[in-house]
Amino acid sequence: MTATPSVIQVRVNDKPVECPQGHSLTALLKTLDMPLQATAVALNDDIVTRSEWDSTQLKTGDRIALFQAIAGG
């Protein structure tokens, strides 16, 4: 029998989202089809720099706010 990966629940822009335990911010953004180059991320009210996305693992109850750059005048 193969073990089923644990699933955790986080909140993304105030909406519940389930993801595998140990998911990184980068993996979450890819799962959500977010453009990596035009997105800023806050985790539990703290901005996370892009260089930290791969090493930042999500935990149950984390609050993620995603911001997208919008071009225009």
Biopython code that builds the backbone (N, CA, C, O; Angstrom):
import numpy as np
from Bio.PDB.StructureBuilder import StructureBuilder

atoms = [
    (1, "MET", "N", (0.830, -1.167, 0.000)),
    (1, "MET", "CA", (0.000, 0.000, 0.000)),
    (1, "MET", "C", (0.883, 1.241, 0.000)),
    (1, "MET", "O", (1.868, 1.290, 0.736)),
    (2, "THR", "N", (0.551, 2.249, -0.812)),
    (2, "THR", "CA", (1.331, 3.484, -0.818)),
    (2, "THR", "C", (0.700, 4.486, 0.130)),
    (2, "THR", "O", (-0.521, 4.546, 0.271)),
    (3, "ALA", "N", (1.538, 5.263, 0.770)),
    (3, "ALA", "CA", (1.047, 6.265, 1.718)),
    (3, "ALA", "C", (0.487, 7.458, 0.955)),
    (3, "ALA", "O", (1.053, 7.898, -0.046)),
    (4, "THR", "N", (-0.626, 7.968, 1.444)),
    (4, "THR", "CA", (-1.229, 9.157, 0.866)),
    (4, "THR", "C", (-0.573, 10.377, 1.497)),
    (4, "THR", "O", (-0.492, 10.467, 2.722)),
    (5, "PRO", "N", (-0.103, 11.322, 0.679)),
    (5, "PRO", "CA", (0.523, 12.496, 1.259)),
    (5, "PRO", "C", (-0.485, 13.288, 2.094)),
    (5, "PRO", "O", (-1.664, 13.382, 1.753)),
    (6, "SER", "N", (0.008, 13.849, 3.188)),
    (6, "SER", "CA", (-0.854, 14.659, 4.044)),
    (6, "SER", "C", (-1.239, 15.937, 3.312)),
    (6, "SER", "O", (-0.438, 16.522, 2.582)),
    (7, "VAL", "N", (-2.471, 16.350, 3.521)),
    (7, "VAL", "CA", (-2.974, 17.567, 2.908)),
    (7, "VAL", "C", (-3.189, 18.591, 4.015)),
    (7, "VAL", "O", (-3.699, 18.272, 5.089)),
    (8, "ILE", "N", (-2.793, 19.818, 3.733)),
    (8, "ILE", "CA", (-3.010, 20.906, 4.686)),
    (8, "ILE", "C", (-3.929, 21.938, 4.057)),
    (8, "ILE", "O", (-4.138, 21.941, 2.844)),
    (9, "GLN", "N", (-4.469, 22.805, 4.883)),
    (9, "GLN", "CA", (-5.308, 23.883, 4.369)),
    (9, "GLN", "C", (-4.675, 25.217, 4.732)),
    (9, "GLN", "O", (-4.311, 25.466, 5.881)),
    (10, "VAL", "N", (-4.555, 26.073, 3.708)),
    (10, "VAL", "CA", (-4.068, 27.430, 3.879)),
    (10, "VAL", "C", (-5.138, 28.367, 3.329)),
    (10, "VAL", "O", (-6.109, 27.917, 2.720)),
    (11, "ARG", "N", (-4.962, 29.651, 3.540)),
    (11, "ARG", "CA", (-5.886, 30.632, 2.978)),
    (11, "ARG", "C", (-5.122, 31.489, 1.981)),
    (11, "ARG", "O", (-4.087, 32.066, 2.315)),
    (12, "VAL", "N", (-5.632, 31.570, 0.761)),
    (12, "VAL", "CA", (-5.024, 32.383, -0.285)),
    (12, "VAL", "C", (-6.013, 33.481, -0.632)),
    (12, "VAL", "O", (-7.104, 33.214, -1.134)),
    (13, "ASN", "N", (-5.623, 34.711, -0.361)),
    (13, "ASN", "CA", (-6.512, 35.856, -0.554)),
    (13, "ASN", "C", (-7.875, 35.594, 0.087)),
    (13, "ASN", "O", (-8.922, 35.827, -0.516)),
    (14, "ASP", "N", (-7.829, 35.103, 1.325)),
    (14, "ASP", "CA", (-9.003, 34.832, 2.166)),
    (14, "ASP", "C", (-9.870, 33.666, 1.703)),
    (14, "ASP", "O", (-10.993, 33.511, 2.184)),
    (15, "LYS", "N", (-9.374, 32.847, 0.783)),
    (15, "LYS", "CA", (-10.128, 31.669, 0.340)),
    (15, "LYS", "C", (-9.364, 30.414, 0.759)),
    (15, "LYS", "O", (-8.142, 30.363, 0.620)),
    (16, "PRO", "N", (-10.076, 29.391, 1.275)),
    (16, "PRO", "CA", (-9.386, 28.158, 1.668)),
    (16, "PRO", "C", (-8.850, 27.404, 0.453)),
    (16, "PRO", "O", (-9.530, 27.264, -0.564)),
    (17, "VAL", "N", (-7.619, 26.924, 0.586)),
    (17, "VAL", "CA", (-6.963, 26.153, -0.471)),
    (17, "VAL", "C", (-6.275, 24.974, 0.193)),
    (17, "VAL", "O", (-5.605, 25.134, 1.213)),
    (18, "GLU", "N", (-6.439, 23.784, -0.388)),
    (18, "GLU", "CA", (-5.750, 22.599, 0.109)),
    (18, "GLU", "C", (-4.517, 22.347, -0.747)),
    (18, "GLU", "O", (-4.537, 22.520, -1.965)),
    (19, "CYS", "N", (-3.445, 21.933, -0.079)),
    (19, "CYS", "CA", (-2.220, 21.590, -0.797)),
    (19, "CYS", "C", (-1.481, 20.523, -0.001)),
    (19, "CYS", "O", (-1.748, 20.337, 1.186)),
    (20, "PRO", "N", (-0.553, 19.822, -0.648)),
    (20, "PRO", "CA", (0.196, 18.789, 0.067)),
    (20, "PRO", "C", (1.073, 19.403, 1.165)),
    (20, "PRO", "O", (1.598, 20.506, 1.015)),
    (21, "GLN", "N", (1.215, 18.677, 2.247)),
    (21, "GLN", "CA", (2.109, 19.116, 3.312)),
    (21, "GLN", "C", (3.515, 19.249, 2.753)),
    (21, "GLN", "O", (3.956, 18.400, 1.979)),
    (22, "GLY", "N", (4.222, 20.303, 3.134)),
    (22, "GLY", "CA", (5.580, 20.523, 2.640)),
    (22, "GLY", "C", (5.642, 21.302, 1.339)),
    (22, "GLY", "O", (6.734, 21.547, 0.827)),
    (23, "HIS", "N", (4.496, 21.699, 0.790)),
    (23, "HIS", "CA", (4.434, 22.502, -0.436)),
    (23, "HIS", "C", (5.164, 23.823, -0.198)),
    (23, "HIS", "O", (5.020, 24.431, 0.863)),
    (24, "SER", "N", (5.935, 24.259, -1.168)),
    (24, "SER", "CA", (6.605, 25.552, -1.070)),
    (24, "SER", "C", (5.714, 26.637, -1.676)),
    (24, "SER", "O", (4.725, 26.342, -2.347)),
    (25, "LEU", "N", (6.081, 27.895, -1.429)),
    (25, "LEU", "CA", (5.335, 28.988, -2.059)),
    (25, "LEU", "C", (5.403, 28.884, -3.575)),
    (25, "LEU", "O", (4.406, 29.117, -4.257)),
    (26, "THR", "N", (6.574, 28.536, -4.108)),
    (26, "THR", "CA", (6.705, 28.392, -5.560)),
    (26, "THR", "C", (5.749, 27.323, -6.087)),
    (26, "THR", "O", (5.067, 27.542, -7.088)),
    (27, "ALA", "N", (5.694, 26.180, -5.425)),
    (27, "ALA", "CA", (4.808, 25.094, -5.859)),
    (27, "ALA", "C", (3.345, 25.536, -5.800)),
    (27, "ALA", "O", (2.561, 25.212, -6.692)),
    (28, "LEU", "N", (2.979, 26.275, -4.751)),
    (28, "LEU", "CA", (1.596, 26.767, -4.638)),
    (28, "LEU", "C", (1.266, 27.709, -5.790)),
    (28, "LEU", "O", (0.206, 27.592, -6.403)),
    (29, "LEU", "N", (2.164, 28.637, -6.084)),
    (29, "LEU", "CA", (1.913, 29.581, -7.173)),
    (29, "LEU", "C", (1.772, 28.862, -8.511)),
    (29, "LEU", "O", (0.927, 29.229, -9.328)),
    (30, "LYS", "N", (2.596, 27.840, -8.737)),
    (30, "LYS", "CA", (2.484, 27.064, -9.980)),
    (30, "LYS", "C", (1.159, 26.311, -10.023)),
    (30, "LYS", "O", (0.520, 26.240, -11.073)),
    (31, "THR", "N", (0.744, 25.750, -8.890)),
    (31, "THR", "CA", (-0.533, 25.036, -8.820)),
    (31, "THR", "C", (-1.699, 25.972, -9.134)),
    (31, "THR", "O", (-2.675, 25.571, -9.768)),
    (32, "LEU", "N", (-1.586, 27.223, -8.686)),
    (32, "LEU", "CA", (-2.645, 28.210, -8.896)),
    (32, "LEU", "C", (-2.524, 28.919, -10.242)),
    (32, "LEU", "O", (-3.308, 29.821, -10.538)),
    (33, "ASP", "N", (-1.544, 28.520, -11.062)),
    (33, "ASP", "CA", (-1.296, 29.138, -12.373)),
    (33, "ASP", "C", (-1.051, 30.639, -12.276)),
    (33, "ASP", "O", (-1.516, 31.409, -13.116)),
    (34, "MET", "N", (-0.319, 31.046, -11.243)),
    (34, "MET", "CA", (0.030, 32.454, -11.079)),
    (34, "MET", "C", (1.307, 32.747, -11.870)),
    (34, "MET", "O", (2.229, 31.932, -11.873)),
    (35, "PRO", "N", (1.370, 33.898, -12.538)),
    (35, "PRO", "CA", (2.608, 34.259, -13.243)),
    (35, "PRO", "C", (3.687, 34.607, -12.221)),
    (35, "PRO", "O", (3.532, 35.560, -11.458)),
    (36, "LEU", "N", (4.766, 33.849, -12.202)),
    (36, "LEU", "CA", (5.794, 34.020, -11.183)),
    (36, "LEU", "C", (6.510, 35.365, -11.274)),
    (36, "LEU", "O", (6.906, 35.918, -10.248)),
    (37, "GLN", "N", (6.681, 35.891, -12.462)),
    (37, "GLN", "CA", (7.419, 37.142, -12.620)),
    (37, "GLN", "C", (6.617, 38.377, -12.211)),
    (37, "GLN", "O", (7.213, 39.408, -11.899)),
    (38, "ALA", "N", (5.311, 38.303, -12.203)),
    (38, "ALA", "CA", (4.489, 39.490, -11.937)),
    (38, "ALA", "C", (3.709, 39.375, -10.629)),
    (38, "ALA", "O", (2.670, 40.016, -10.470)),
    (39, "THR", "N", (4.203, 38.564, -9.694)),
    (39, "THR", "CA", (3.470, 38.319, -8.461)),
    (39, "THR", "C", (4.327, 38.664, -7.254)),
    (39, "THR", "O", (5.521, 38.365, -7.214)),
    (40, "ALA", "N", (3.696, 39.304, -6.264)),
    (40, "ALA", "CA", (4.320, 39.535, -4.963)),
    (40, "ALA", "C", (3.535, 38.721, -3.947)),
    (40, "ALA", "O", (2.333, 38.513, -4.111)),
    (41, "VAL", "N", (4.216, 38.255, -2.886)),
    (41, "VAL", "CA", (3.599, 37.358, -1.923)),
    (41, "VAL", "C", (3.827, 37.855, -0.497)),
    (41, "VAL", "O", (4.933, 38.245, -0.123)),
    (42, "ALA", "N", (2.751, 37.828, 0.285)),
    (42, "ALA", "CA", (2.865, 38.049, 1.730)),
    (42, "ALA", "C", (2.398, 36.767, 2.414)),
    (42, "ALA", "O", (1.367, 36.201, 2.051)),
    (43, "LEU", "N", (3.155, 36.320, 3.394)),
    (43, "LEU", "CA", (2.822, 35.122, 4.157)),
    (43, "LEU", "C", (2.624, 35.545, 5.605)),
    (43, "LEU", "O", (3.550, 36.021, 6.261)),
    (44, "ASN", "N", (1.403, 35.364, 6.092)),
    (44, "ASN", "CA", (1.068, 35.770, 7.460)),
    (44, "ASN", "C", (1.471, 37.228, 7.706)),
    (44, "ASN", "O", (2.067, 37.562, 8.731)),
    (45, "ASP", "N", (1.132, 38.083, 6.743)),
    (45, "ASP", "CA", (1.333, 39.538, 6.808)),
    (45, "ASP", "C", (2.779, 39.993, 6.627)),
    (45, "ASP", "O", (3.071, 41.174, 6.816)),
    (46, "ASP", "N", (3.690, 39.092, 6.267)),
    (46, "ASP", "CA", (5.078, 39.462, 6.000)),
    (46, "ASP", "C", (5.401, 39.196, 4.530)),
    (46, "ASP", "O", (5.125, 38.115, 4.010)),
    (47, "ILE", "N", (5.991, 40.199, 3.866)),
    (47, "ILE", "CA", (6.394, 40.020, 2.474)),
    (47, "ILE", "C", (7.500, 38.960, 2.404)),
    (47, "ILE", "O", (8.428, 38.963, 3.212)),
    (48, "VAL", "N", (7.388, 38.066, 1.436)),
    (48, "VAL", "CA", (8.401, 37.030, 1.217)),
    (48, "VAL", "C", (9.083, 37.353, -0.110)),
    (48, "VAL", "O", (8.426, 37.446, -1.147)),
    (49, "THR", "N", (10.395, 37.521, -0.070)),
    (49, "THR", "CA", (11.121, 37.829, -1.301)),
    (49, "THR", "C", (11.123, 36.608, -2.217)),
    (49, "THR", "O", (11.056, 35.466, -1.762)),
    (50, "ARG", "N", (11.201, 36.877, -3.501)),
    (50, "ARG", "CA", (11.162, 35.796, -4.499)),
    (50, "ARG", "C", (12.268, 34.771, -4.251)),
    (50, "ARG", "O", (12.070, 33.580, -4.492)),
    (51, "SER", "N", (13.423, 35.220, -3.774)),
    (51, "SER", "CA", (14.533, 34.283, -3.527)),
    (51, "SER", "C", (14.222, 33.307, -2.393)),
    (51, "SER", "O", (14.907, 32.294, -2.254)),
    (52, "GLU", "N", (13.208, 33.589, -1.584)),
    (52, "GLU", "CA", (12.832, 32.709, -0.474)),
    (52, "GLU", "C", (11.645, 31.792, -0.785)),
    (52, "GLU", "O", (11.301, 30.938, 0.033)),
    (53, "TRP", "N", (11.023, 31.950, -1.935)),
    (53, "TRP", "CA", (9.818, 31.183, -2.254)),
    (53, "TRP", "C", (10.065, 29.684, -2.250)),
    (53, "TRP", "O", (9.256, 28.932, -1.707)),
    (54, "ASP", "N", (11.166, 29.233, -2.844)),
    (54, "ASP", "CA", (11.443, 27.793, -2.929)),
    (54, "ASP", "C", (11.673, 27.169, -1.560)),
    (54, "ASP", "O", (11.313, 26.013, -1.335)),
    (55, "SER", "N", (12.265, 27.917, -0.653)),
    (55, "SER", "CA", (12.613, 27.365, 0.662)),
    (55, "SER", "C", (11.545, 27.609, 1.724)),
    (55, "SER", "O", (11.687, 27.148, 2.856)),
    (56, "THR", "N", (10.477, 28.328, 1.376)),
    (56, "THR", "CA", (9.405, 28.609, 2.333)),
    (56, "THR", "C", (8.330, 27.543, 2.215)),
    (56, "THR", "O", (7.566, 27.521, 1.250)),
    (57, "GLN", "N", (8.277, 26.662, 3.198)),
    (57, "GLN", "CA", (7.268, 25.599, 3.197)),
    (57, "GLN", "C", (6.018, 26.071, 3.927)),
    (57, "GLN", "O", (6.090, 26.725, 4.968)),
    (58, "LEU", "N", (4.882, 25.724, 3.359)),
    (58, "LEU", "CA", (3.607, 26.136, 3.932)),
    (58, "LEU", "C", (3.203, 25.238, 5.085)),
    (58, "LEU", "O", (3.524, 24.050, 5.116)),
    (59, "LYS", "N", (2.490, 25.834, 6.036)),
    (59, "LYS", "CA", (1.985, 25.100, 7.195)),
    (59, "LYS", "C", (0.485, 25.325, 7.298)),
    (59, "LYS", "O", (-0.032, 26.328, 6.806)),
    (60, "THR", "N", (-0.209, 24.396, 7.934)),
    (60, "THR", "CA", (-1.651, 24.524, 8.130)),
    (60, "THR", "C", (-1.973, 25.879, 8.742)),
    (60, "THR", "O", (-1.342, 26.305, 9.709)),
    (61, "GLY", "N", (-2.959, 26.545, 8.168)),
    (61, "GLY", "CA", (-3.423, 27.819, 8.703)),
    (61, "GLY", "C", (-2.683, 29.035, 8.190)),
    (61, "GLY", "O", (-3.047, 30.161, 8.530)),
    (62, "ASP", "N", (-1.630, 28.836, 7.361)),
    (62, "ASP", "CA", (-0.919, 29.992, 6.816)),
    (62, "ASP", "C", (-1.880, 30.853, 6.008)),
    (62, "ASP", "O", (-2.792, 30.349, 5.354)),
    (63, "ARG", "N", (-1.656, 32.161, 6.065)),
    (63, "ARG", "CA", (-2.429, 33.120, 5.287)),
    (63, "ARG", "C", (-1.512, 33.711, 4.222)),
    (63, "ARG", "O", (-0.504, 34.345, 4.533)),
    (64, "ILE", "N", (-1.880, 33.490, 2.959)),
    (64, "ILE", "CA", (-1.078, 33.972, 1.843)),
    (64, "ILE", "C", (-1.873, 35.034, 1.106)),
    (64, "ILE", "O", (-3.028, 34.822, 0.736)),
    (65, "ALA", "N", (-1.236, 36.182, 0.899)),
    (65, "ALA", "CA", (-1.846, 37.244, 0.082)),
    (65, "ALA", "C", (-1.015, 37.363, -1.178)),
    (65, "ALA", "O", (0.205, 37.509, -1.118)),
    (66, "LEU", "N", (-1.681, 37.299, -2.320)),
    (66, "LEU", "CA", (-1.006, 37.388, -3.623)),
    (66, "LEU", "C", (-1.379, 38.706, -4.274)),
    (66, "LEU", "O", (-2.542, 39.111, -4.285)),
    (67, "PHE", "N", (-0.364, 39.366, -4.817)),
    (67, "PHE", "CA", (-0.559, 40.641, -5.502)),
    (67, "PHE", "C", (0.052, 40.524, -6.878)),
    (67, "PHE", "O", (1.172, 40.037, -7.025)),
    (68, "GLN", "N", (-0.684, 40.972, -7.899)),
    (68, "GLN", "CA", (-0.180, 40.923, -9.267)),
    (68, "GLN", "C", (0.069, 42.337, -9.752)),
    (68, "GLN", "O", (-0.732, 43.241, -9.514)),
    (69, "ALA", "N", (1.196, 42.517, -10.439)),
    (69, "ALA", "CA", (1.497, 43.796, -11.062)),
    (69, "ALA", "C", (0.582, 43.957, -12.276)),
    (69, "ALA", "O", (0.389, 43.024, -13.057)),
    (70, "ILE", "N", (0.033, 45.141, -12.414)),
    (70, "ILE", "CA", (-0.861, 45.418, -13.531)),
    (70, "ILE", "C", (-0.291, 46.598, -14.313)),
    (70, "ILE", "O", (-0.057, 47.674, -13.763)),
    (71, "ALA", "N", (-0.075, 46.371, -15.598)),
    (71, "ALA", "CA", (0.465, 47.436, -16.445)),
    (71, "ALA", "C", (-0.668, 48.364, -16.859)),
    (71, "ALA", "O", (-1.822, 47.954, -16.982)),
    (72, "GLY", "N", (-0.321, 49.580, -17.062)),
    (72, "GLY", "CA", (-1.318, 50.537, -17.512)),
    (72, "GLY", "C", (-1.017, 51.917, -16.963)),
    (72, "GLY", "O", (-0.060, 52.114, -16.214)),
    (73, "GLY", "N", (-1.827, 52.835, -17.337)),
    (73, "GLY", "CA", (-1.541, 54.211, -16.896)),
    (73, "GLY", "C", (-2.701, 54.872, -16.272)),
    (73, "GLY", "O", (-2.604, 56.026, -15.856)),
]
sb = StructureBuilder()
sb.init_structure("model")
sb.init_model(0)
sb.init_chain("A")
sb.init_seg("    ")
for serial, (resi, resn, name, xyz) in enumerate(atoms, 1):
    if name == "N":
        sb.init_residue(resn, " ", resi, " ")
    sb.init_atom(name, np.array(xyz, "f"), 0.0, 1.0, " ", f" {name:<3s}", serial, name[0])
structure = sb.get_structure()
